Each structure stands twice: as C-alpha cells, then as structure tokens.
Amino acid sequence: MPWNDNNGNGEEPPKANGGPWGGGGNGNGGGDGGSPWNRPGGNGGNQGGGKGPDLEEQMRKMQERFSSRRRGGGGGGGKKGPSMGPGGFIALGVVGLVAWLATGIVVVDEGERAAVFRFGEYQKNFTPGFHIHLPAPIETHEILPSERQQETQVGINGGESLMLTGDENIVEVQFRVFWYYDGKNPENFILNVDNGTPLVKAAAESVMREVVGKSTLDAVLTTGRGEIAANVKEQLQVLLSDYGAGVNIENVEIQEALAPAPVRDAFIDVINAGQDAERTVQVANRFKNEIVPRARGEAQRILQDAQAYRDQVIADSTGQADRFVAILNEYRKAPQVTRERMYLETMERVLSRTDKLILDNDSGAVPYLPLDRVNRTSGGN
C-alpha cells in the first residue's frame, strides 16, 4: 500500500499542512485546505458554514478503510495483517491464464455441430468430439443440435390460420413443419439469418398461403391435403435454400383444415354428402364387379350354344342335300322304280305313325269297328 513505509509500523505518513496537496485547513473551515478542486477543507461536514464533506476527506476515509482491510480488519494496536506476496499474484495470474485458455476448449456431443468464428468471421466446423481453438475473444464458437428434429407450428395464433382459397373462400389451416439444422453448414443458420426460427415460421406461413390460394376449398378440406402438404414442403425448402438459412425441411403436416365458424355446419353437410356419394359409388362398383363377370359368362354360354346349333343345322342340311343328290342320281337311272320306291318309303313312314285297320272286301268277313278307339278319340276332343 502507498501508506506502508519502511519502518513497518503501518501508520500513514504525516500530511503536509493538513492534506496531501499542501496547505491546509485549520479544522475550522476557514480555508480551502489546498484542495486542487478549490473546495473547503476541514474534518467534518458540519463546519465551514454548513457545507458538506469535501472530496479530499472522502478519499482519505476510503484509503483508511482499504488499509484496514489489508491489515486484517484494522485495530489490534496498529499491527500489520498478512499481505499477498509475489507468489500469490503469480498463482492468481496462472489461474486467470488457465481460465482464459479454457474458453478455447470445445466438447461437441453426438448429434451436434459447432461453428468457429475468429473476430466474428467464420473459420471452420467441429464434428462431435473434443476440439481446441484460440481463446475468446479471438475465436468463439456456437453449437447447434444438427440431428435433433425441430418443430414449428403455424396457425395456432389469431388470424394466421385464416387463408383465402383459389375459389375465393376462406379456410382455417393449422399445420406443423418438421425441420433440422444443416449439419454440413451450420454457419449459414448463424450468419445468414437473424433469429432463424421465426424465419422458418414466417416462410412456412407465406408458402402455405400461396399454395392454398391456388387450390379449391374442396381440395383443402377433403382429398387434396396430402398434395398441398407436399407442395408446401418442396417450395419451402427452395425458399429457405435461396435465403441460405441452413435449414433442411423434413415434413409438412396439415393438422386441421376447417371452414370458418359461421358456415362450418353447412360445409360439414357438404362433406358428408360427398362421403355419401363416394360410398354409393363404391356400392355400385361392387355390384358391377359382381354382375359383369356373371353376364360375361352367360353371354359366352349363349355363344357356344349358338355355335353348336349352327354346326348341327349345317350338318343336317349337308346330309339332306347329299341324300337328295343321291336320290336324283338314282332317279335319272331308273325313274319308274325310283318313284315307286319313294312312294312306298313315304307311305311306310306316314303309316307307321298312325293306327290302321285293313279289311279285305272279298273275304266275306264282318266289318269291324274299333269303338274303344273311337270313344278315346271323341273323349280326347
């Protein structure tokens, strides 16, 4: 301390003329005490015409208080307390140096990446493991969880869910975006965008509004959700890549797509009607799948029967024609014999199918009348 003299008594040196700057107050507040700020000297704030304590007095009290702390709390007959020697200062310096060098040690866990900057300029990336760089503030680092899936929800607040469709209808859309930090270039997320997580949300909302604005209300509410989500994912990735945001979009999932509350019941009725129509179409398709194969089998059977009948008629006609040609040839050879033969064969064929009774008038027999057959014939009429 500046007050420790060589005699080791721990006392302050005498002040010249009552102060370190010479000249002095006489304790009655009548002079300025030689203060360089030309303020009145003295030893109390109740002297000098009611003026407050001067700066010199305050500095003296602070020096005395600091000296008492260095002496071990003051008092004790003016004995000097333990002071820090050169070794203590060296130890403090070593500890401070080690703490400073420790700012350059980086431990990157699995699934993380670290970007290193030298005076704010990007230098390199650290993969999982133990790494060392120059201590701060020369070089600093920032760690990002590159393999941890991030989730951003859009549409849960106020009017951000209200969107206009291509057919000029209003729809409420709530969806989620799943994304990752770019593990190959984590510095892009740190340097190229300001507060990147809100950027992902704002970009996703903008792209969703664009895609919904090109779609019909029916597609948004019913069957077009999957296609809309796929288009949003693709366009959002392109947009963030153009920004150099260092973000990889994993998936976009539409949670809810509803008509506005005042007309929601009517739209629900429309959706139910569409589902009923779809169910009716499915029933009709099922009936078609049952009846068409059966009708085709029946048609095939009819075609086969017609084919068989055609072959039979052709065969019969061919046989009749061949028989007629054979008879004609025989008739040309012996006309009389052929006519008699044809007559006899015809009579044989006709009479073989009828009941007949032959009577010879020259035999003298009594004519016989088959009354039972006549009665049967009359009863049959």
C-alpha positions as CSV (number, residue, x, y, z in Angstrom):
1,M,0.0,0.0,0.0
2,P,1.2,3.5,-0.6
3,W,1.0,4.2,3.1
4,N,3.3,1.4,4.2
5,D,6.6,3.0,4.9
6,N,9.9,1.3,5.6
7,N,9.6,1.4,9.4
8,G,6.9,-1.2,9.3
9,N,4.6,0.5,11.8
10,G,1.6,0.5,9.4
11,E,0.9,4.2,10.1
12,E,0.1,6.8,7.5
13,P,2.8,9.4,6.8
14,P,2.1,12.9,8.2
15,K,0.1,15.1,5.9
16,A,1.8,18.3,4.9
17,N,-0.2,21.3,6.0
18,G,-3.2,19.1,6.7
19,G,-3.5,17.4,3.2
20,P,-1.6,15.6,0.5
21,W,-1.6,18.7,-1.7
22,G,-0.1,21.0,0.9
23,G,-1.7,24.0,2.5
24,G,-4.3,23.2,4.9
25,G,-7.4,23.5,6.7
26,N,-7.2,24.5,10.3
27,G,-10.2,22.5,11.3
28,N,-12.5,25.4,11.5
29,G,-13.5,25.5,7.9
30,G,-11.9,28.8,7.2
31,G,-9.6,27.8,4.4
32,D,-9.7,25.7,1.2
33,G,-7.2,23.2,2.6
34,G,-5.1,23.4,-0.5
35,S,-7.5,21.2,-2.4
36,P,-6.9,21.1,-6.2
37,W,-10.7,21.4,-6.7
38,N,-10.7,24.6,-4.5
39,R,-13.2,23.1,-2.1
40,P,-13.1,23.9,1.6
41,G,-11.1,21.6,3.8
42,G,-11.8,20.6,7.3
43,N,-12.6,17.4,9.1
44,G,-16.4,17.5,9.2
45,G,-19.4,18.2,7.2
46,N,-20.9,20.4,10.0
47,Q,-18.2,23.1,9.6
48,G,-17.4,25.7,7.0
49,G,-20.8,27.4,7.1
50,G,-22.8,24.2,6.8
51,K,-21.1,22.8,3.7
52,G,-20.9,19.1,3.1
53,P,-17.8,16.9,3.3
54,D,-15.1,17.7,0.7
55,L,-13.7,15.2,-1.8
56,E,-10.3,15.1,-0.1
57,E,-11.9,13.9,3.2
58,Q,-13.8,11.2,1.4
59,M,-10.7,9.9,-0.4
60,R,-8.8,9.8,2.9
61,K,-11.6,7.8,4.6
62,M,-11.6,5.3,1.7
63,Q,-7.8,4.9,1.9
64,E,-8.0,4.3,5.6
65,R,-10.8,1.7,5.1
66,F,-8.8,-0.1,2.4
67,S,-5.6,0.0,4.5
68,S,-7.5,-1.5,7.5
69,R,-8.7,-4.4,5.3
70,R,-5.2,-5.1,4.2
71,R,-4.1,-5.1,7.8
72,G,-6.7,-7.6,8.8
73,G,-9.7,-5.6,9.7
74,G,-7.9,-2.7,11.5
75,G,-7.2,-2.2,15.2
76,G,-5.0,-4.5,17.2
77,G,-2.6,-1.9,18.3
78,G,-1.6,-0.9,14.8
79,K,-0.2,-4.4,13.9
80,K,0.1,-5.2,10.2
81,G,-2.1,-8.0,8.8
82,P,-1.0,-10.7,6.3
83,S,-0.4,-9.4,2.9
84,M,-0.2,-11.2,-0.5
85,G,3.3,-11.8,-1.6
86,P,4.7,-12.2,-5.2
87,G,3.7,-15.9,-5.2
88,G,0.1,-15.2,-4.6
89,F,0.0,-12.8,-7.6
90,I,1.7,-15.4,-9.7
91,A,-0.9,-18.0,-8.7
92,L,-3.7,-15.7,-9.5
93,G,-2.2,-15.0,-12.8
94,V,-1.8,-18.7,-13.6
95,V,-5.4,-19.3,-12.6
96,G,-6.6,-16.4,-14.8
97,L,-4.5,-17.6,-17.7
98,V,-5.9,-21.2,-17.4
99,A,-9.4,-19.8,-17.3
100,W,-8.8,-17.7,-20.4
101,L,-7.3,-20.6,-22.3
102,A,-10.2,-22.8,-21.3
103,T,-12.5,-20.7,-23.4
104,G,-10.9,-22.3,-26.4
105,I,-11.9,-25.8,-25.4
106,V,-15.0,-27.2,-27.2
107,V,-16.7,-30.5,-26.4
108,V,-19.3,-31.3,-29.2
109,D,-21.8,-34.0,-28.3
110,E,-23.1,-36.6,-30.7
111,G,-25.7,-35.2,-33.0
112,E,-24.3,-31.6,-32.7
113,R,-22.1,-29.4,-34.8
114,A,-20.0,-26.4,-33.8
115,A,-19.2,-23.4,-35.9
116,V,-16.0,-21.4,-35.1
117,F,-15.6,-17.7,-35.7
118,R,-12.5,-15.5,-35.5
119,F,-13.4,-12.0,-34.6
120,G,-16.9,-12.7,-36.0
121,E,-15.7,-14.3,-39.3
122,Y,-16.5,-17.9,-39.9
123,Q,-13.5,-20.2,-39.9
124,K,-14.5,-23.9,-39.6
125,N,-16.8,-26.5,-38.2
126,F,-16.3,-29.0,-35.4
127,T,-17.8,-32.5,-35.6
128,P,-18.7,-34.5,-32.4
129,G,-15.6,-34.8,-30.1
130,F,-13.0,-32.8,-28.2
131,H,-11.6,-29.7,-30.0
132,I,-9.5,-26.7,-29.3
133,H,-9.5,-23.2,-30.9
134,L,-8.0,-19.9,-29.9
135,P,-9.4,-18.5,-26.7
136,A,-12.1,-15.8,-26.6
137,P,-12.5,-13.1,-27.7
138,I,-10.0,-14.1,-30.5
139,E,-12.1,-17.1,-31.5
140,T,-15.6,-18.1,-30.4
141,H,-17.9,-21.0,-31.2
142,E,-21.6,-21.8,-31.3
143,I,-23.1,-25.3,-31.1
144,L,-26.3,-26.3,-32.9
145,P,-28.2,-29.6,-32.5
146,S,-28.0,-30.7,-36.1
147,E,-29.6,-34.1,-35.7
148,R,-32.4,-33.1,-33.3
149,Q,-35.7,-32.6,-35.1
150,Q,-37.2,-29.1,-34.7
151,E,-40.9,-28.4,-34.8
152,T,-42.7,-25.2,-35.8
153,Q,-46.4,-24.8,-35.5
154,V,-48.3,-22.3,-37.7
155,G,-52.0,-21.3,-37.4
156,I,-52.5,-21.6,-33.6
157,N,-52.5,-17.9,-33.1
158,G,-55.2,-15.4,-34.0
159,G,-55.6,-14.7,-37.7
160,E,-52.6,-16.5,-39.0
161,S,-54.8,-19.6,-39.7
162,L,-57.2,-17.7,-42.0
163,M,-56.4,-18.2,-45.6
164,L,-58.1,-17.5,-49.0
165,T,-58.5,-20.3,-51.5
166,G,-58.4,-20.1,-55.2
167,D,-62.2,-20.2,-55.5
168,E,-62.4,-17.2,-53.1
169,N,-63.4,-19.0,-49.9
170,I,-61.9,-18.5,-46.5
171,V,-60.5,-21.5,-44.7
172,E,-58.7,-22.0,-41.4
173,V,-55.5,-24.1,-41.8
174,Q,-53.3,-25.3,-38.9
175,F,-50.1,-27.2,-39.8
176,R,-46.7,-28.2,-38.4
177,V,-43.3,-28.0,-40.0
178,F,-40.6,-30.5,-39.0
179,W,-37.0,-29.4,-39.9
180,Y,-33.3,-29.9,-39.0
181,Y,-30.3,-27.6,-38.8
182,D,-28.0,-28.1,-41.7
183,G,-25.2,-30.3,-40.2
184,K,-22.9,-29.6,-43.1
185,N,-23.0,-25.9,-42.9
186,P,-24.3,-24.8,-39.5
187,E,-22.7,-21.3,-40.0
188,N,-25.5,-20.5,-42.5
189,F,-28.1,-20.5,-39.8
190,I,-26.0,-18.4,-37.5
191,L,-24.7,-15.8,-40.1
192,N,-27.2,-15.5,-42.9
193,V,-30.5,-15.1,-41.0
194,D,-31.4,-13.0,-37.9
195,N,-33.2,-15.2,-35.4
196,G,-33.8,-18.1,-37.8
197,T,-36.6,-20.0,-36.0
198,P,-39.2,-17.2,-36.6
199,L,-38.0,-17.0,-40.2
200,V,-39.0,-20.7,-40.7
201,K,-42.4,-20.0,-39.3
202,A,-42.9,-16.8,-41.4
203,A,-41.7,-18.5,-44.6
204,A,-43.9,-21.6,-44.0
205,E,-47.0,-19.4,-43.5
206,S,-46.2,-17.5,-46.7
207,V,-45.7,-20.6,-48.8
208,M,-48.9,-22.2,-47.3
209,R,-50.9,-19.1,-48.2
210,E,-49.6,-19.3,-51.8
211,V,-50.4,-23.0,-52.2
212,V,-53.8,-22.7,-50.7
213,G,-54.5,-19.6,-52.8
214,K,-54.1,-21.9,-55.9
215,S,-56.3,-24.7,-54.6
216,T,-60.1,-25.1,-54.3
217,L,-61.9,-25.2,-51.0
218,D,-62.9,-28.8,-51.5
219,A,-59.3,-29.9,-52.1
220,V,-58.2,-28.1,-48.9
221,L,-60.9,-29.6,-46.8
222,T,-61.0,-33.2,-48.2
223,T,-58.9,-35.0,-50.6
224,G,-56.2,-32.5,-51.5
225,R,-54.4,-32.2,-48.2
226,G,-51.6,-34.6,-49.0
227,E,-50.8,-32.9,-52.3
228,I,-50.9,-29.4,-50.7
229,A,-48.5,-30.5,-47.9
230,A,-46.1,-32.0,-50.4
231,N,-46.1,-28.8,-52.5
232,V,-45.5,-26.6,-49.4
233,K,-42.6,-28.8,-48.3
234,E,-40.9,-28.5,-51.7
235,Q,-41.5,-24.8,-52.2
236,L,-40.5,-24.0,-48.6
237,Q,-37.2,-25.9,-49.0
238,V,-36.4,-23.9,-52.2
239,L,-37.2,-20.6,-50.5
240,L,-35.0,-21.3,-47.4
241,S,-32.2,-22.5,-49.6
242,D,-32.4,-19.2,-51.5
243,Y,-32.1,-17.4,-48.2
244,G,-29.1,-19.6,-47.3
245,A,-30.9,-20.2,-43.9
246,G,-29.1,-23.5,-43.2
247,V,-32.4,-25.4,-42.7
248,N,-33.5,-28.8,-44.1
249,I,-37.3,-29.3,-44.2
250,E,-38.2,-32.9,-43.2
251,N,-42.0,-32.8,-43.5
252,V,-45.1,-30.6,-43.5
253,E,-48.2,-31.9,-41.8
254,I,-51.6,-30.3,-42.1
255,Q,-53.4,-30.8,-38.7
256,E,-56.7,-29.1,-39.4
257,A,-58.4,-27.5,-42.4
258,L,-61.8,-26.1,-41.5
259,A,-64.3,-23.7,-42.9
260,P,-64.9,-20.5,-41.0
261,A,-67.1,-21.0,-37.9
262,P,-70.3,-19.2,-39.3
263,V,-70.6,-21.6,-42.2
264,R,-68.8,-24.6,-40.8
265,D,-72.1,-26.6,-40.4
266,A,-73.0,-26.1,-44.0
267,F,-69.6,-27.2,-45.1
268,I,-69.8,-30.3,-42.9
269,D,-73.1,-31.2,-44.6
270,V,-71.4,-30.8,-48.0
271,I,-68.5,-33.0,-46.9
272,N,-71.0,-35.6,-45.5
273,A,-72.9,-35.5,-48.8
274,G,-69.7,-36.1,-50.7
275,Q,-68.8,-39.0,-48.5
276,D,-72.3,-40.5,-49.1
277,A,-71.8,-40.1,-52.8
278,E,-68.5,-41.8,-52.6
279,R,-70.0,-44.6,-50.6
280,T,-72.8,-45.0,-53.2
281,V,-70.2,-45.1,-56.0
282,Q,-68.3,-47.8,-54.1
283,V,-71.5,-49.9,-53.7
284,A,-72.3,-49.5,-57.4
285,N,-68.8,-50.6,-58.3
286,R,-69.1,-53.6,-56.1
287,F,-72.4,-54.6,-57.8
288,K,-70.8,-54.0,-61.2
289,N,-67.9,-56.3,-60.3
290,E,-70.3,-59.0,-59.3
291,I,-72.8,-58.7,-62.2
292,V,-70.4,-58.1,-65.1
293,P,-68.5,-61.4,-64.8
294,R,-71.7,-63.3,-64.5
295,A,-73.2,-61.6,-67.6
296,R,-70.0,-62.3,-69.5
297,G,-70.2,-66.0,-68.6
298,E,-73.8,-66.2,-69.6
299,A,-73.0,-64.5,-72.9
300,Q,-70.2,-66.9,-73.5
301,R,-72.5,-69.8,-72.9
302,I,-75.1,-68.5,-75.3
303,L,-72.4,-68.0,-78.0
304,Q,-71.3,-71.6,-77.5
305,D,-74.9,-72.9,-77.8
306,A,-75.4,-70.9,-80.9
307,Q,-72.2,-72.2,-82.4
308,A,-73.3,-75.8,-81.7
309,Y,-76.8,-75.2,-83.2
310,R,-75.2,-73.7,-86.2
311,D,-72.9,-76.7,-86.7
312,Q,-75.9,-79.1,-86.2
313,V,-78.0,-77.3,-88.8
314,I,-75.2,-77.1,-91.2
315,A,-74.5,-80.8,-90.8
316,D,-78.2,-81.7,-91.2
317,S,-78.6,-79.6,-94.3
318,T,-75.5,-81.0,-95.8
319,G,-76.8,-84.6,-95.1
320,Q,-80.2,-83.8,-96.7
321,A,-78.5,-82.3,-99.7
322,D,-76.2,-85.3,-100.1
323,R,-79.2,-87.6,-99.8
324,F,-81.2,-85.6,-102.4
325,V,-78.3,-85.7,-104.8
326,A,-78.0,-89.5,-104.3
327,I,-81.8,-90.0,-105.0
328,L,-81.6,-87.7,-108.0
329,N,-78.8,-89.8,-109.5
330,E,-80.8,-93.0,-108.9
331,Y,-83.9,-91.4,-110.4
332,R,-82.0,-90.4,-113.5
333,K,-81.0,-94.1,-113.9
334,A,-84.5,-95.7,-113.2
335,P,-87.3,-93.1,-112.9
336,Q,-90.2,-95.6,-112.5
337,V,-88.5,-97.8,-110.0
338,T,-87.3,-94.8,-108.0
339,R,-90.8,-93.2,-107.9
340,E,-92.4,-96.4,-106.7
341,R,-89.7,-96.8,-104.1
342,M,-90.1,-93.3,-102.9
343,Y,-93.9,-93.7,-102.7
344,L,-93.6,-96.9,-100.7
345,E,-91.0,-95.4,-98.3
346,T,-93.2,-92.3,-97.8
347,M,-96.3,-94.4,-97.1
348,E,-94.3,-96.6,-94.7
349,R,-93.1,-93.6,-92.9
350,V,-96.5,-92.0,-92.7
351,L,-98.5,-95.1,-91.8
352,S,-96.0,-96.2,-89.1
353,R,-97.1,-93.3,-87.0
354,T,-100.9,-94.0,-87.2
355,D,-103.4,-96.6,-86.0
356,K,-104.8,-98.5,-89.0
357,L,-107.2,-101.4,-89.8
358,I,-107.0,-103.3,-93.1
359,L,-110.2,-105.1,-94.4
360,D,-110.4,-107.3,-97.4
361,N,-113.9,-107.0,-99.0
362,D,-113.5,-110.3,-100.9
363,S,-113.0,-112.3,-97.7
364,G,-116.7,-112.0,-96.6
365,A,-115.7,-111.0,-93.1
366,V,-117.9,-108.8,-91.0
367,P,-116.6,-105.2,-90.9
368,Y,-115.0,-104.4,-87.5
369,L,-115.4,-101.0,-86.0
370,P,-113.0,-100.3,-83.0
371,L,-115.4,-98.5,-80.8
372,D,-113.0,-98.2,-77.9
373,R,-110.6,-96.2,-80.0
374,V,-113.4,-94.1,-81.4
375,N,-114.5,-93.3,-77.9
376,R,-111.0,-92.4,-76.9
377,T,-110.7,-90.1,-79.9
378,S,-114.0,-88.5,-79.1
379,G,-113.0,-88.0,-75.4
380,G,-109.8,-86.5,-76.5
381,N,-111.6,-83.9,-78.5
